[in-house]
Amino acid sequence: MRAGLDSLTMDEASLARLGAGKYLLLTTFRKNGTPVATPVWVVRDGDALGVWTVAGSGKVKRVRNRPDVLIGPCDLRGHPTGDQRPATAEIGDQATVARYRALIARKYGLTGRLTLLGSRLRRGLNGTVGIRLTLNESSTDRT
């Protein structure tokens, strides 16, 4: 039973650390298995993390084809600042996108609000999606 509690604590600590970071390195995979790493803004979404992006972006297409991803902390330019962990990505519904927009506005302040406004003016409210990222249970077994 102790191992289960330790795993839960490790996942919670990882979620808190990754969710508090300014950028998250989201690594998706092409159909041929080639990894594609992209720095994205990140918000905490309960027992998961959330990112917001353009609906027609490459990362969204790759997630739809293959939902297993890697996530980890990074800087603005996408240089990793810590270990990457396996996770599962899921494209959210419109309620999820709206929730992520609000969380981004709160977390990223004026920059976040201006980015959201620019996106709404260019693409409308349906031009973006939220991607929910859930850490895989096996990710706690990694060293």
Backbone as a ProteinNet text record, in pm:
[ID]
protein_1_A
[PRIMARY]
MRAGLDSLTMDEASLARLGAGKYLLLTTFRKNGTPVATPVWVVRDGDALGVWTVAGSGKVKRVRNRPDVLIGPCDLRGHPTGDQRPATAEIGDQATVARYRALIARKYGLTGRLTLLGSRLRRGLNGTVGIRLTLNESSTDRT
[TERTIARY]
82.5	0	87.4	200.3	290.3	333.9	363.6	406.9	298.6	172.1	62	55	75.8	74.8	192.7	310.1	426.6	403.2	341.4	313.1	217.6	114.6	17.9	86.7	172.7	244.7	337.7	405.5	494.6	416.4	301.5	219.9	167.8	121.3	69.3	179.3	297.8	409.9	449	449.9	482.8	379.6	251.5	145.8	157.9	183.6	197	315.6	427.3	548.1	527.9	477.2	457.3	349.3	242.7	134.2	172.1	267.3	311.1	413.4	474.8	575.2	513.7	596	546.6	529.7	618.2	613	623.1	559.2	563.2	610.5	703.8	747.5	655.9	574.1	481.1	541.1	574	631	524.6	484.6	389.2	466.5	398.1	466.8	396	474.4	421.3	382	308.5	265.4	383.1	497.8	616.1	697.1	649.9	716.4	814.1	838.1	930.6	873.6	948.7	899	907.1	807.1	803.7	775.3	873.6	860.7	822.1	724.4	675	656.3	712.4	684.2	544.6	467.7	331.8	307.6	209.9	164.2	87.9	88.9	25.8	-53.8	-167.2	-248.1	-279.5	-307.2	-348	-497.3	-537.7	-678	-711.1	-726.9	-757.7	-645.7	-675.7	-575.4	-498.8	-499.8	-431.6	-376	-318.3	-270	-345.5	-350	-417.4	-333.6	-343	-280.2	-385.8	-364.2	-457.4	-381.1	-439.2	-367.4	-463.9	-410.2	-488	-542.5	-669.9	-736.8	-670.9	-619.5	-559.5	-409.6	-352.9	-207.3	-159.7	-32.9	26.3	15.1	33.7	28.1	-110.3	-216.1	-352.1	-372	-326.4	-337.1	-261.4	-142.5	-63	-128.8	-186.5	-254.6	-374.9	-447.7	-563.3	-519.7	-404.5	-353.9	-286.7	-225	-148	-148.9	-235.1	-250.5	-139.4	-47.8	61.9	164.8	200.9	291	392.5	489.6	582.5	564.8	573.6	564.2	673.5	720	822.4	842.3	910.7	934.1	1033.9	1018.8	1111.8	1113.3	1202.7	1205.4	1126.1	1124.6	1049.9	1083.9	1208.8	1253.1	1238.5	1186.4	1166.1	1283.3	1381.9	1494.3	1449.1	1458.3	1413	1487.9	1414	1473.9	1452	1407.6	1383	1346.3	1317.6	1284.5	1147	1134	1004.1	937.2	804.4	726.7	620.6	590.9	485.3	348.1	263.3	128.2	36.2	-92.7	-193	-264	-276.7	-340.6	-480.8	-572.3	-710.3	-758.8	-813.6	-869.6	-999.8	-1011.4	-1128.6	-1245.1	-1361.5	-1480.2	-1479.1	-1583.9	-1588.4	-1584.9	-1644.6	-1640	-1496.4	-1421.1	-1280.6	-1200.4	-1223	-1151.5	-1182.1	-1308.5	-1347.7	-1281.2	-1276.7	-1212.5	-1063.6	-996.9	-853.9	-827.1	-914.8	-897.9	-900.4	-996.1	-1006.6	-883.6	-837.5	-719.5	-594.3	-581.7	-466.8	-470.4	-587.7	-600.4	-558.2	-597.6	-562.9	-413.7	-358.2	-218.4	-120.3	-147.3	-50.6	-79.8	-179.1	-203.8	-231.8	-177.2	-202.4	-157.1	-42	7.2	-90.9	-140.3	-237.3	-366.2	-417.8	-543	-527.5	-415.2	-392.5	-378.9	-312.4	-298.6	-435.1	-515.9	-650.1	-736.3	-727.1	-803.8	-760.9	-630.8	-580.7	-627.3	-625.5	-669.7	-818.9	-897.3	-1041.7	-1072	-999	-1020.6	-980.9	-873.5	-826	-906.6	-937.9	-993.9	-1135	-1184.6	-1313	-1296.4	-1405.6	-1398.9	-1379.6	-1414	-1401.2	-1267.5	-1177.6	-1050.3	-941.5	-973.5	-874.4	-933.3	-845.2	-886.6	-806	-859.6	-787.5	-742.4	-621.1	-569.3	-544.7	-614.8	-599	-489.8	-393.7	-278.4	-282	-289	-293.9	-166.2	-95.2	26.6	-8.7	71.5	51	97.2	24.7	61.5	202.6	241.8	376	484.6	445.7	546.8	612	545.7	605.9	713.2	716.5	816.4	950.6	954.6	1077.7	1175.1	1302	1403.8	1475
-118.2	0	125.2	118.8	233.9	276.9	180.1	213	290.3	254.2	326.8	470.6	492.2	628.5	708.2	644	712.6	751.7	661.8	691.1	808.1	809.6	918.4	1049.7	1048.4	1168.2	1215.3	1121.2	1157.8	1219.6	1159.4	1214.8	1352.5	1367.9	1497.7	1603.1	1566.5	1660.9	1696.6	1596.9	1623	1713.7	1686.6	1771.6	1914.2	1928	2062.5	2136	2067.6	2129.8	2166	2072.1	2097.8	2203.6	2198	2294.4	2434.5	2446	2578	2640.7	2559.7	2611.7	2702.6	2788.1	2879.8	2808.9	2713.6	2641.6	2492.1	2417.1	2271.4	2224	2130.3	2071.7	1953.2	1968	1863.6	1793.7	1666.3	1588.9	1493.7	1517	1431.2	1348.7	1252.4	1161.2	1153.6	1164.2	1146.3	1000.1	974	835.9	740.5	790.3	703.8	693.2	756.2	747.2	859.1	949	1059.7	1155.5	1185.5	1279.2	1424	1503.2	1646.3	1719	1793.3	1863.4	2009.4	2057.6	2194.1	2254.7	2373.6	2440.2	2502.3	2481.8	2535.4	2592.5	2682.2	2726.5	2611.8	2606.9	2495.5	2547.1	2480.8	2510	2378.7	2388.4	2271.1	2251	2126.9	2091.7	1973.4	2000.2	1894.4	1792.9	1668.2	1561.3	1547.8	1654.1	1653.5	1792.6	1808.1	1937.4	1970.2	2098.5	2138.5	2234.9	2223.1	2318.9	2364.1	2480.4	2542.4	2570.8	2536.5	2553	2566.9	2600.2	2614.9	2478.3	2474.8	2348.4	2273.8	2344.8	2279.2	2259.5	2275.9	2265.6	2121.3	2107.9	1975.7	1892	1955.1	1877.4	1817.8	1891.2	1838.8	1719.4	1730.9	1619.2	1497.2	1520.1	1407.7	1344.7	1425.1	1371	1286.8	1331.9	1253.6	1116.9	1111.4	985	897.7	961	886.8	966.8	929.7	1009.7	995.3	901.3	890.7	999.5	1074.4	1189.1	1186.2	1274.5	1299	1443.7	1470.1	1606.8	1631.6	1754.7	1791.6	1941.5	1992.5	2137	2181.5	2306.4	2361.9	2513.9	2575.4	2721.2	2767.8	2897.9	2958.3	2897.7	2862.6	2810.8	2658.7	2594	2449.7	2366.6	2429.6	2353	2288.1	2155.6	2087.4	2136.5	2152.8	2191.7	2083.3	1966.7	1854.2	1732.3	1623.7	1498	1503.9	1431.3	1416.6	1291.4	1298.6	1187.4	1145.4	1016.6	972.4	1016.3	1054.3	1097.9	1060.6	1074.8	1052.3	1183.7	1219.4	1344.4	1315.7	1407	1394.4	1532.3	1542.1	1667.9	1692	1809	1840.6	1894.8	1900	1958	2110.3	2177.8	2323.8	2375.1	2301.8	2343.1	2339.2	2239.2	2228.7	2345.2	2378.5	2490.1	2619.5	2642.4	2764.3	2769.4	2655.5	2650.2	2680.9	2624.3	2649	2794.5	2856.1	2998.5	3081.7	3052.5	3127	3103.8	2980.7	2950	3017.1	3021.1	3087.3	3236.6	3297.3	3441	3471.8	3386.5	3407.6	3386.1	3279.8	3245.9	3338.2	3372.2	3446	3595.7	3643	3786.3	3856	3976.1	4058.2	3988.4	3925.5	3854.2	3744.6	3670.8	3565.5	3620.8	3727.6	3787	3842.5	3908.5	3962.2	3850.1	3742.4	3628.4	3566	3550.4	3494.6	3584.3	3715.2	3810	3802.6	3804.3	3795.1	3667.9	3557.8	3430.6	3434.8	3492.4	3500.3	3586.4	3696.7	3784.2	3715.3	3637.6	3569.2	3444.6	3364.7	3231.4	3212.1	3304.4	3283.4	3187.9	3161.4	3074.9	2927.3	2888.6	2747.6	2715	2812.2	2790.2	2734.4	2710.1	2655.2	2535.9	2455	2339	2333.7	2262	2231.6	2086.8	2063	1925.8	1893.1	1791.2	1746	1639.9	1657.8	1568	1497.5	1366.2	1286	1203.9	1217.4	1137.3	989.3	909.5	764.7	708.7	608.1	546.2	491.5	437.8	379.7	485.5	614.4	720.1	734.1	684.6	693.4	587.4	487.7	382.1	420.9	531.1	572.9	632.9	622.1	683.3	791.8
0	0	0	63.5	68.5	-71.1	-159.5	-295.9	-369.5	-350.5	-414	-366.7	-237.8	-184.3	-237.8	-247.4	-302.3	-447.7	-526.5	-667	-679.3	-596.8	-600.3	-566.1	-466.1	-426.6	-538.1	-603.7	-713.8	-828.9	-864.9	-972.5	-935.2	-813.8	-769.4	-772	-725	-726.5	-869.7	-957.4	-1098.2	-1162.7	-1138.6	-1194.2	-1143	-1013.9	-956.2	-1018.3	-1031.2	-1087.4	-1234	-1311.6	-1454.6	-1478	-1399.6	-1414.9	-1372.4	-1280.2	-1233.5	-1327.2	-1411.8	-1504.4	-1609.5	-1665.6	-1768.6	-1902.5	-1933.2	-2060.5	-2036.6	-2125.4	-2122.1	-2259.2	-2260.5	-2386.7	-2415.8	-2518.3	-2560.1	-2681.6	-2664	-2773.9	-2826.1	-2951.1	-3020	-3122.4	-3182.3	-3274	-3408.2	-3514.2	-3649.5	-3668.5	-3775.3	-3803.6	-3815.1	-3862.9	-3877.6	-3747.9	-3639.2	-3509.8	-3478.8	-3572.7	-3550.8	-3446.2	-3339.2	-3237.9	-3286.7	-3245.9	-3276.2	-3144.6	-3095.9	-2967.5	-2991.1	-2911.9	-2925.1	-2786.2	-2759.9	-2632.6	-2637.1	-2530.6	-2522.5	-2382.9	-2373.2	-2242.1	-2178.1	-2046.6	-1976	-1856.7	-1830	-1712	-1641.6	-1514.7	-1436.3	-1455.6	-1479.3	-1498.6	-1409	-1280.4	-1184.8	-1176.5	-1214.4	-1209	-1340.6	-1419.8	-1550	-1578	-1695.3	-1743.4	-1870.7	-1904	-2026	-2106.7	-2237.9	-2328.2	-2428.2	-2486.9	-2580.8	-2708	-2822.6	-2948.4	-3065.3	-3180.1	-3303.1	-3345.6	-3381.5	-3414.2	-3530	-3627.7	-3743.6	-3734.5	-3616.4	-3601.7	-3618	-3648.9	-3663.7	-3537.9	-3422.4	-3298	-3275.6	-3314.6	-3300.1	-3393.6	-3514.9	-3609.9	-3558.2	-3504.2	-3452.6	-3330.5	-3241.8	-3123.2	-3165	-3265.4	-3312.2	-3365.4	-3428.4	-3483.2	-3378.8	-3280.7	-3180.4	-3049.9	-2954.2	-2832.2	-2728.2	-2746.6	-2650.2	-2681.5	-2577.4	-2590.5	-2477.2	-2484.9	-2374.8	-2333	-2202.7	-2152.9	-2050.3	-2045.1	-1948.9	-1949.6	-1849.2	-1842.2	-1948.3	-1991.8	-2090.3	-2078.8	-2155.4	-2161.1	-2283.6	-2306.3	-2415.9	-2551.6	-2570.8	-2700.1	-2713.6	-2609.9	-2616.8	-2571.9	-2507.5	-2452.7	-2322.1	-2311.2	-2189.7	-2066	-1957.1	-1829.2	-1723.8	-1767.4	-1678.5	-1761	-1691.6	-1758.7	-1823.8	-1934.1	-1998.6	-1943.9	-1933.3	-1879.4	-1979.6	-1988.9	-2079.8	-2030.1	-2123.8	-2092	-2207.4	-2183	-2285.9	-2312.7	-2440.5	-2481.5	-2533.7	-2502.7	-2548.7	-2592	-2711.8	-2760.3	-2684.8	-2622.2	-2541.7	-2622.9	-2557.9	-2619.6	-2602.3	-2646.8	-2639.9	-2495.9	-2402.4	-2261.9	-2209.4	-2250.5	-2210.5	-2266.1	-2393.3	-2455.7	-2381.5	-2348.6	-2277	-2139.4	-2070.2	-1938	-1949.9	-2050.2	-2068.7	-2104.3	-2183.9	-2214.9	-2086.3	-1999.5	-1873.7	-1785.7	-1778.2	-1697.1	-1753.2	-1885.1	-1948.2	-1920.7	-1932.4	-1905.4	-1762	-1668.5	-1527.9	-1503.5	-1558.4	-1531.5	-1602.9	-1728.4	-1809.7	-1818.4	-1744.6	-1732.3	-1864.5	-1877.8	-1995.8	-2123.9	-2120.8	-2239.4	-2281	-2185.1	-2214.8	-2272	-2210.8	-2259.3	-2400.3	-2428.1	-2562.7	-2666.3	-2629	-2719.7	-2748.5	-2645.1	-2662.7	-2751	-2730.1	-2810.8	-2957.3	-2981.7	-3118.7	-3187.2	-3114.5	-3170.9	-3203.3	-3113.4	-3137.1	-3259.4	-3275.8	-3390.9	-3521.7	-3519.4	-3640.3	-3673.6	-3571.8	-3595.9	-3544	-3462.5	-3396.9	-3279.6	-3211.5	-3093.5	-3129.5	-3251	-3289.9	-3355.6	-3362.8	-3429.9	-3341	-3213.6	-3121.3	-3046.3	-2990.9	-2912.1	-2782.8	-2687.2	-2564.8	-2569.5	-2525.7	-2519.1	-2372.5	-2323.6	-2185.2	-2181.5	-2091.5	-2080.1	-1945.1	-1948.3	-1826.6	-1817	-1704.5	-1684.4	-1684	-1751.4	-1750.5	-1617.1	-1568.4	-1440.7	-1444.9	-1558.2	-1569.9	-1561.7	-1575.7	-1573.8	-1437.3	-1332.4	-1199.6	-1178.7	-1268	-1255	-1315.6	-1390.5	-1458.4	-1358.7	-1390.8	-1305.6	-1378.6
[MASK]
+++++++++++++++++++++++++++++++++++++++++++++++++++++++++++++++++++++++++++++++++++++++++++++++++++++++++++++++++++++++++++++++++++++++++++++++

